[in-house]
Amino acid sequence: MNRELLKDKKRIVIKLGSTTITHPETEALNLIKLEKLVRIITDLRNQNKEVVLVSSGAIAVGRKALGLKQKPTELSQRQACAAIGQAKLMMVYQKLFAEYNQTTAQVLMTKYTMINKVNRANARNTFRELLSYGVVPIVNENDTVSTDEIEFGDNDTLSAIVAAIVDADLLILMSDIDGLYSDDPNVNKDAKFIDYVEKVDERLDNMAKDSNSSLGTGGMTTKISAAKIACDSGADMVIANGEDIGNIYRVINGEPIGTLFKAHKIEHFHVINYLENNNE
């Protein structure tokens, strides 16, 4: 696929993991990276592109505020951290975006939002209305009320579902790795980088390896799953390294950054099928 075509994408979903927006030593927010992110998104808006940001980090921020050294495992702990951290995270985003006169909106979702027909329609309409006003929606899972039974579990999946319901034409997953490899490059030095995927198949499913991140919940397996949803809904997807936030701009400018998954919109695509198949 000609990457030059990515320059023409008009509705873009960008997903950031916790490891992308925090310092690894302290797990506190990396404000320099966030400020650069805000400049890039605002500049994309100045090009008349529509952008939805799916941002992890609420639990990490709340955990930092409470002085917890270990990642919370109990549901009540995660929800307490999320309640504190989500407010702090949005405050930072709103302050940074306000420097460039860019309006933002907070959108918190649960799996039930998508499973329920009325809620799903309302979410779609809300996104469309916000984008029509030039607003940048900032999305996260509503960890404060989610339970194990109705949670997305990771923002890779959430971002793909958001891409599907807003009819995005590009999803960018900013990760802690350069893209897709034939094996885990941290373990296998001979692992080969894969820069382009025509279609996600069973071979790729078997190839995917989970990461051991202490912050994030999604490894390569969740990214392959996200690619299925995004590509089937008609959006190209790129996995790029979030260490350099400028990679967002490079992807959209058509540079050979990360792994590109080609869109192949399927007839009668419906995101509910994916949710029901994984709603155990």
PyMOL commands that set and color helices and strands:
alter all, ss='L'
color gray80, all
select helices_A, chain A and resi 3-8+18-21+31-46+58-66+75-98+111-115+117-132+155-165+202-207+220-233+247-252+271-277
alter helices_A, ss='H'
color red, helices_A
select strands_A, chain A and resi 11-16+50-55+104-109+136-141+170-175+180-181+193-194+196-197+236-241+259-261
alter strands_A, ss='S'
color yellow, strands_A
deselect
rebuild
show_as cartoon
